[in-house]
């Protein structure tokens, strides 16, 4: 019975760690998307960093990635940056994959 309890605790610990890593990856993805969009809008330096932070904050509005998409879509439209919804969503997926790799690598 103790072996079962140990295995159960190990699974719970792994699940908790996986959830924490995914949360970090989601936040990193929001930052990467924000930096990408900032560059498209002609922002650099502190202005780009501030914009990326605003995308991270927007990501906390609701579960999922639609909050990021809506913010970036609206901001790019305001700056007359011509991108399709598909291009934005593809970049978001690319940034999520990159973020997961960076988190796993500890960078």
C-alpha positions in Angstrom: 0.0 0.0 0.0 2.9 2.4 0.8 4.2 1.8 -2.7 0.9 2.8 -4.2 0.8 6.0 -2.0 4.3 6.9 -3.1 3.4 6.5 -6.7 0.3 8.5 -6.3 2.3 11.4 -4.6 4.9 11.2 -7.4 2.2 11.5 -10.0 0.6 14.4 -8.2 4.0 16.2 -8.0 4.6 15.6 -11.7 1.2 16.9 -12.6 1.8 20.0 -10.5 5.2 20.6 -12.0 3.8 20.1 -15.5 1.0 22.7 -14.8 3.6 25.2 -13.5 5.8 24.7 -16.5 2.8 25.2 -18.9 1.8 28.4 -17.1 5.3 29.7 -17.5 5.3 28.7 -21.2 1.9 30.5 -21.7 3.3 33.7 -20.1 6.5 33.4 -22.2 4.4 32.9 -25.3 2.5 36.1 -24.6 5.7 38.0 -24.2 7.2 36.6 -27.4 4.0 37.5 -29.3 4.1 40.9 -27.8 7.7 41.5 -28.8 6.9 40.3 -32.4 3.9 42.5 -32.7 5.8 45.5 -31.2 8.4 45.1 -33.9 5.7 45.0 -36.6 4.3 48.2 -35.1 7.7 49.9 -35.2 8.3 49.8 -31.4 11.7 49.2 -30.0 13.6 49.3 -26.7 11.5 50.1 -23.6 8.4 50.7 -25.7 8.6 47.2 -27.1 9.1 45.7 -23.6 6.2 47.7 -22.3 4.0 46.5 -25.1 5.0 42.9 -24.5 4.1 43.3 -20.8 0.7 44.6 -21.8 0.2 41.4 -23.9 1.1 39.3 -20.9 -1.4 41.2 -18.8 -4.1 40.8 -21.5 -3.4 37.0 -21.4 -4.6 36.9 -17.8 -8.1 38.1 -18.7 -9.5 34.7 -19.6 -8.5 31.1 -20.1 -7.1 30.3 -23.5 -5.4 32.4 -26.1 -8.3 34.4 -27.5 -7.5 37.4 -25.2 -4.0 37.6 -26.7 -5.3 37.3 -30.2 -7.9 40.0 -29.7 -5.4 42.5 -28.2 -2.8 41.9 -30.9 -5.3 41.9 -33.7 -6.8 45.2 -32.5 -3.4 46.9 -31.9 -2.1 45.8 -35.3 -5.2 47.1 -37.0 -4.8 50.5 -35.2 -1.3 50.7 -36.6 -2.4 49.6 -40.1 -0.3 46.4 -40.0 -1.7 44.1 -42.6 -1.8 40.5 -41.4 -4.4 37.8 -41.6 -5.9 36.2 -38.6 -4.3 33.0 -39.7 -0.8 34.7 -39.8 -1.3 36.0 -36.2 -2.6 32.6 -34.9 0.3 30.8 -36.6 2.8 33.1 -35.0 1.1 32.6 -31.6 1.5 28.8 -32.1 5.1 29.2 -33.1 5.8 31.3 -30.1 4.2 28.8 -27.8 6.4 26.0 -29.2 9.5 28.3 -28.7 8.4 29.2 -25.2 7.9 25.5 -24.2 11.4 24.7 -25.6 12.9 27.6 -23.7 11.2 26.6 -20.5 12.4 23.0 -20.8 15.9 24.1 -21.5 15.8 26.5 -18.6 16.5 29.6 -20.6 
